[in-house]
Amino acid sequence: MNYDAINAKLRALKANPVEDIKNVVLRISMHIHSRPHRNFCLAMALGSQDGINYYTRQWKRLGQLDKASRSAIKPILGAEIDLNNILWLYRLKRYHRVYGAASYGHLIPVRYRLTEAMTQRMADCKSPGDLLAEVGRSPYARDIVFHVSKGQPTPEEQLVLAINKRYQAAARKYANTIVPVLAYIYLEVHK
């Protein structure tokens, strides 16, 4: 599939700020001829990115995409899921004092670069400080810093910045896939 026309529309949209991302995505989706690609974009724009169901459905939708798009999107979506799980573990320990197996009901049941053993060690940590030490040994040590000082982004803002950075890099690298559209949607949804 050739995405030149869609990429041209995205460049024009970036020049003119939009008020309603849903209408823009609906207009862009009319130019995406593949139904799985269109559904993936619409779900990202119209769905709630905070829910467990959203991430499990998007992870399943990956299998319906073409190989180039799937290989470009999988690392980004996987990192987003892993980082959200780390944030939830941190919140559960810091604010709710939930440890061990009780944590798993709050996590997205998909693992990308966090192995089951790493997730288990993070869930078993007794304090947020122990969790931070464990996160420091994970593949995502550079993405989120939980020691927030004045003027520094919150962990949630750091997650958005880390995922946006991944989308922008992938959009440049895989310009002839659906990734530039997803990068635009992610940026607009998380403004």
MOTACOR-V700667 format. One record per backbone hydrogen bond with DSSP energy under -0.5 kcal/mol. CO is the residue of the C=O (numbers start at 0). NH is the residue of the N-H. If there is no record, write none. Layout:
# MOTACOR-V700667
co: [CO/CO]
nh: [NH/NH]
This chain:
# MOTACOR-V700667
co: [0/2/3/4/5/6/7/8/9/10/11/14/18/19/20/21/22/23/24/25/27/28/30/32/33/34/35/36/37/38/39/40/41/42/46/47/50/51/52/53/54/55/56/57/59/60/60/61/65/66/67/68/69/72/73/74/75/76/77/78/79/80/81/82/83/84/85/86/87/88/89/90/90/91/91/91/98/99/100/102/103/107/112/114/115/116/117/118/119/120/121/122/126/127/128/129/130/131/132/133/134/137/139/139/143/145/146/148/153/154/155/156/157/158/159/160/161/162/163/164/165/166/167/168/169/171/173/177/178/179/180/181/182/183/184/185/187]
nh: [2/6/7/8/9/10/11/12/13/14/15/16/20/23/24/25/26/27/28/29/30/31/32/34/37/38/39/40/41/42/43/44/45/46/48/50/54/55/56/57/58/59/60/61/62/63/64/64/69/70/71/72/73/76/77/78/79/80/81/82/83/84/85/86/87/88/89/90/91/92/93/94/95/95/96/97/101/102/103/105/106/109/114/118/119/120/121/122/123/124/124/99/130/131/132/133/134/135/136/136/137/140/142/143/145/147/148/151/157/158/159/160/161/162/163/164/165/166/167/168/169/170/171/172/173/174/176/181/182/183/184/185/186/187/188/189/190]
